[in-house]
Every structure is written in structure tokens, then in C-alpha cells.
């Protein structure tokens, strides 16, 4: 039997419940949860999602957890992360890491070297399809990348996380899908500046403002890529198309399939990397426990990565409002 490990969970909304299910797949893990809603706390226990609940965040620490998952509203992330760092507890903080990059920068002195590990919840980095797409690009499978296009249709998130969307939050789309800003930087390097346009359409049952964003990102190496995000496509899609000097790569991230077409070849190379959605979350959960057990390990997604994604989102929001190319705050990113 593996040794028992205690994981504290802050929040019991839709994403927190997914985290709980991921840890349930790991033998010997005990879950203690907090949520301000007594109804959610009671439901989590009765449904077997967690082993125990507490009525306040501070009471989580009385259980001496090995790790903490912060999955409450964005505005509580930094305060809870700071508390975990002070207690020497490794933490996974959901994206975005905070309401603003300024809040992250202000907290950095207490979260820097020597503090407990911080893992940011960009779970796409744990997806086989995204890992493989990155490896193929970096290995030169399609030559030197010269352009890319991303399509993200995510209306399905709204009914799946109805409680989150019950509270209006302008410009939520940029932050909710900062996943894209993270994995694009992971594959293609830092972003130098960006430009965006945004619209709000009312042909869907639930209207976010905006619910359509189209952007161009210019990376430090000169590569320019296009990104489309929407809360309008009710079927949903998530794809990455990379054009290189020696071929093209098309990753259907939603389905877990990569198609590579190399210059001069007539046969497509297919990489079938489909997996249940629970698998990447389980790998992320295991990684957090490894970080908690071994302070020499580095988080796959660092606080600096989370700050860079948030900085990209903020630059795009400013660009859409001002109608111009907007440099990223390099001091933050």
C-alpha cells in the first residue's frame, strides 16, 4: 500500500470537482475540501467526491495537507497561494493565476525561490496531443515554423460551468482560454506583441461580452500566428494548424489526433493520441504530489508561465479596446 497523502481542495465548483475525481484515481489519497457554500460541501461528501469538508479555508491547514489545489474564484487565488507558500505546502493554482498580472507581481517576493512549489493548472501541457505537437515542431518535423492558426469554439463550457457564468465578468473569454496563450508560448516561445478585435453576438442562449475574439500574436523570433476564440460554437472545436518550411502539422486537440504532411511526401503521417479527458488531469495530480514529495523537482507549468499567459490576455484586451498592436509588459511576462 502506498503511504497516505492528504490533499486540500479549495473550491467545489465544476473544475474543482474534476480535480477531486483525478485525485480519486490515485491510491492512498485523502481529500479535504473547503467551499463557502454549505450546499456544495454537503453534496461533495454525500457523492463521495471528498473524504471531509471544512467551513473555512484556514481550517484546511489544520489537517496538515501535503498539497493544496486552489480552484475557487480568480480573486482568491493569490491570497490562498500566499498562505500555502507560508505554510510550506506545494500548490496547484487554477488558471488564470489571478485577476491581474499586477496582483501576481506584487506577491512574487513571497512566492519566489525557496518557497513551496507552485504549479499552474494549464492542463493542456499534460495532454499527449499537445506534448507531441510541441515535440514534432521542435524536432523540425515540418521544417521551420512560419505561421500558425488556432481555432477555439468553447460555448459548451458555459452550461458545464453554469454557476461560474451566472456572475457577469467582462472580457472573461480572454482569461478563461488563456490555455491558448500558455501552450502557444510553450511551443513557439515568448510573445512580443499582439493585436485583437472583439465582438459580441446575441445568437446564443447565454451571451458573454465579448464572445468572439480574433487575434494575432507576434513571437520574439518573428513568427506571427492567428488565434480565434469564441463562446458561440455550440459543437465546440480546438485545433492548431502549423505551417512550416518543410510541411504542415494539423492538431485536432479536441479529438487527440495530429496529421503531418511533409513536403515531397504523398502519405500523411497520423498520430492518434486520443485519451479520456480524465487522463491529463490525473497526470497533473500525480505531478503535484511528486512536487510535494521532492523539492528538487521543477513544476511543468511555473508561476512565471502563468504570469506570462495572463500578461498576454491583458495585452489583447487592451488591443481590442484601443485598436492597435500592443506590446506585452515584458517586466511581467
N, C-alpha and C positions, 0 to 999 in steps of 0.2 A: 504494500500500500504506500502511495506517495505521501509525504508529510502534508498535513492540513495547511492550507493557505487562506487567509482571510482577505477578502476584497470588499472595500466600502464603495457604495454606489450612491452618488448624489444626483437625484432626479429619477423619476419613474415614468417619464413620457415615452413616446414611441421609440426613440433611438436608445434610451436607457434600457428599455425592455429587450431590445436586440442585444445590447451588451450583456445583460443578465443571462439570456439564452446562450450566448457564446461561452460565458464562464461556466455555465451548467454542463458544457461538454468536456470540461477539464476535471478529472478525478481529484477529489480531495480539496475542492474549493468551497469555502463557506462565504455566502453573500449577506452583507448587512447594508440596508438601504435607508436613505432619507429622502423624503419629499414633503413639501409644506402641505400637500393635500392628504388629509386623513383617509379619504376615499381611495386614493391611489395606493397608499400604504397598505390598507386592508386588502385591497384586491391583489396586490403583488404577493402577499403572504398566502392568501386563500388559493391562488393559482399556482403556488409552488415556484414562483419566479425567484424568490429570495428566501433566505432562512430566517431573517429577523429584520425588523424595521425600528427606526428611532424617530422621535418627533422633531429633533433639531439637528442641524448639520454638525455642530460641535460634538454631539454625543457619538458620532461615528468614530471619533478618535479614542474614545474610552475603550473601544474594542480592539485597539492596537492593530489596525489593519496592515497587511503587507503592502497593499497598493490601493489607490483611490481612482475611481472613474468619475469625472466631472461631466455630467450630461444634463445639467439644468439650463436655464435661460442664459443667453450670452452675457448679460450684465453681471452674473455672479461668478463667472469663470476665474477672473484674475484674483479676486479675494479668496476663493476656495483653493486655488493653486498656490497662493502665497502661504495659506495655512498649512497645506500639505508639505510645502518646502520647509517651513519652520519646524514641522514635526518629523522631518527626515523620511517622508513617505513618497515613493515613486507614484507619479500620477499620469493618467491619460486624460487629456482635456479635449472635449469635442470641439470641432470647428464651428464657426471661427473662434480663435482663441480668446477674443474679447470683443467688446462693442467697437473699439477703435484701436488703431496702432499706437496712439498716444498712451492709452492705458497700459499696453504691453511694455512700451519703452520705460514708463515710469516704474514698473515693477521689476525690470531687469536686474537692478542691483541686488535684489533679494532672491533672484532665480538663476543667477549666473553660475560659473564654475564652482564646484564644491557643494552645490545644492543637490537635493534628491533629483533623480531623473524625471524629465518631463517628456512625455510622448504625445504628439498632437494626432487627433483622430482622423487623419486623411487615409481612410481605409483602402482607397483605390491603390495605394502603393503596395498593399498586401494581395491585390488581385493578380492572378497568374497572367492574365491577358495584358495588363498594364506593365508588369515586370518584363514580360517577354518582348512587348513592343519597344520598350526602352533599350533592352539588350540588343535587339536587332538593329535599331537605329545607331546606337553607339558602336556596334561592331562593324558598321559600314555595309550592312546587307543591301541597302539601296543607294550606296554611294554617299555623297554629302547632302544632307537635307537642305532644301532651298525654300520650301514653303510647307504650310500645313493648314488644314481646315478641321474645325471641331463643330459637331452638331450635337446639341443637348436639348432634348424636349422632356420636361420634367413635371408636367401637370399632375401626374399620378402621385407625387409626393404630397400634394395638398390634402386629398382625402385620407391618405395614410397617416398623416400627422395633423389631424383636424384641430386638436387643441392648440398647437403652435400657431396655426394660421387664423385662429379666432381673434388674435390680437393684431391689429394693423401695425405694419412696420415698413415704411417706405424704403425702397431700394434693397429689399430682402433678397432678391434673386441673385445679386452680385455676391452676397456673403454666403447664402445657402449653398451655392455651387462654386465656392472658392476651391472645391476639389479640382476644378479645371485649372485654376491658376497655380495650384500646387504641382500637379503631375506634369503640366507643360514646362514649368521651371525645372523639374526633376529630369526631364528628358532633354530639353533644349538649352538649359542654362538660364541665368538671371535675365529679367525683363528690364529694359532700359526706359521705354516709354510706351504709351498706349493711347488709343483713341476709341471712342464708343458713341453709338447712338442708341436711344431707348424709346420705346413706345408702350402705350397701354391700350389694349383692345378689350372690348367687353363681350366677346362672343363665346365666353366660357362661363360655367356656373359661378366659379369663385374668381374674382378679379384682383390680382396683385398689381401694385404700381411701382415700377413698370413690370410688365410681364413678357416683354420682348427686348432683348439686348443683343446688339451686333457690335463686335469689337475687333480691332487689330492690335496685336502685341508685337513690339519690336524688341528682340533679344539683344544682349550685349554683343553677340557675334555678328549681328546684322540681319539675322533671319527674321522674317515677318510672317506671322500666322494669323488666320482669321478664326474667330470664335462666335458661334451663335448659341445663346441661351434663351429658353422660353419656359413660361408657365402657361402654355397654351396647347401644346401637343398632348392630347389625352391618351394616345397609344404609348408614347414615350420612345426616346431614342438616345443613344450615346455612342458617338463614333469619332474616330481620329483618322484622318487621311493625310499621309505624309508624302510629299513629292521629293525625290532625291535625284542626284545627277546620274544614278545608276539603276533607277527603278522607282516603284511606289509601294507604299505599305498602307493597307486599309485595316484598321482595327475596329471591329464591332464590339465595343466594350460591354454593351448590354448582353450580348449573346456569348461573348467569350471566344470570338473567332478572329484570327488575323489572316489576311490574304496578302502575299508578297508577289509582286510582278517585277521581275528583274529585266533590265534592258537586254535585248538579244535573246530572251528565252520565251518560248510559247506556252510553257506549262506554268501555271500558278502554283505557288507553294502555300499550302493551307496549314495553319496551326490551330487545332481545335483545343481550346483551353477552357471550355465551359465548366462551370462548377456551381454548386449551390451558393446562394448569397451568404449563408451562414459560415462558409469555409474561411473567407478572408477575415471576417470578424473573429473567428476562433484563432486564427494565426496572430492577429493583432493582440488578442487577450493573452495568448501564450508569450508573446514578445514582452508585454508589460510585466508579466510575472518573472520573466528572465531578467529584465532590468532591475526589478525589485530585489532579486536574489544576488545579482552580480553588478557591483557599482562600476566595474571597468568596461561594461558594455555601453555602446552608444545607441540612442534611440534612432529608429529608422526615419522617423519624422520629428525633427527637433523643434524647439520653440522658435528658433531663427527661421525655420521653414514656415511655421505658422504665421509669423510676423510678416514674412515676405508675401504670402498669399493674401493676407489682409491688406497690406500696402497696395498690392495690385488692384484689389477690389475698390479701394478708396480712390485710386487714380482714375479708374474707369468711371466711377460715379461723378467725379469732378469733370472729367472729359465730356460726358454726356450732357451735363448741365452747361458747360462753357463752350462746347462745340469746337474743341481744338485738341491736338496732340498734347498729352500731359505726361511729364516725366514722373517716374516713381520717386518717392522720398528715399534716396539711396542710404541716408543715415538710418532709416528704419529697416529697409529691405536688406 
